């Protein structure tokens, strides 16, 4: 799947470069080496000025594919993304925690 995503970028006919890319990730899973490697490969294929947004969601279920995520998980991802020192890579919660703090 990584190769297919990279090929789309490399073979794309971008009308208004640099490209803008959004990746949706299960943020309840820790930022493992494979996920971070994918982001680096994505950066290499898209170019240094492409805007990449990594949108995190909580643990998907059959009833809710894009659930809120826990603040603890987001903070874990934020530390790793900050270490990458990529000024055009932004991390967002696609679904923030509930107001009552349950998630």
C-alpha positions, 0 to 999 in steps of 0.5 A: 500500500505504501508503494501505491501511495508513493506512486500516486504522488510521483506520477501525479500531474499537479496543477498547482504544486506543491501538493497538499496531502492528508493522511488519516491514521489510527492515533490510538496506535503508537507512532511505530517505526513503519508509520514514521518511515512512511511519512518520510517516504511521503515527504521524499516523494512529495517534495520538501514544500508539500503540505502534509497533514496527519489527521489522527482518530481514536480506535475505530470500531464497527459503529464509529470508524472515526472516533475521538482520540485520547489526549495522551495518544495525541501527545505521544504522536506530537512528540514524534512528529516534532522530532522529525523537524518538518515545517510542512508536516502538521498533526491534527485530531480529526475527532477531538476528545469529548467535552466531558473528557471521557476519551 
